[in-house]
Amino acid sequence: MPYRIIIFVRKYTNMETKLTLRLNKRVIDRAKDYAHLHDVSLSKLIESYLDSVTKDKTAVSDDITPLVKSLSGVIHLNPDHDYKKDYAKFLTEKYK
């Protein structure tokens, strides 16, 4: 039998809005146990989940740190350079 649970969802404007979900009682109980074990509120747990599944997967540039951006393009190799051959040679030497 479904139960009603009220969850606060944080929006980008930092304004919180109520959301009512109907979920199976066993699912709610397991989620509460999980949230308690991980010292996080059930609202935050569901907010994080919804945020992760709705995040734009093509916006990779936000995930790249400034250090990595600064290192991009530092090494210039010849177009005919066989990096796989060099890596195989490195591994052969490493595991002799």
ABEGO torsion letter per residue (X at the ends): XBBBBBBBBBBAAGBBBBBBBBBBAAAAAAAAAAAAAAGBBAAAAAAAAAAAAABBAABAAAABBAAAAAABGABBBBAABBAAAAAAAAAAAAAX
